[in-house]
Amino acid sequence: MLLCLALVAAASPSSAVEPLYEAKLLRLAEVLGSIHSLRNLCGERSSEWRDRMDSILAAENPDPARKARLIASFNRGYRTFSESYTSCTSQAIAAIDRYESEGSRLSSEIVSSYGN
């Protein structure tokens, strides 16, 4: 799913004009940050979700201002949960499930609406 998103982004030229899917992409970045925080809190010791964000950044090849906004969204998602949860709880696990569903939906919407 994120690979498809990366392919769509790679096909889109980088320019000063924000793509039509920018709001959804910013939200996806925030969701990835949230999942990264929560899954690591619940025992996953990997950089999978940060790596997915890095893949989006590489595919988008944004200008510095846009890149900063995308990174800020990821970090906002990460901080939201790292400040709220200190241990893995049933609520944290439920949040992981909700955010993974939302991330999947956002990725699909971006690809289906803006893909080639």
Secondary structure as UniProt FT lines:
FT   HELIX           2..11
FT   TURN            20..21
FT   HELIX           22..41
FT   TURN            42..43
FT   HELIX           48..60
FT   HELIX           64..84
FT   HELIX           90..114
//
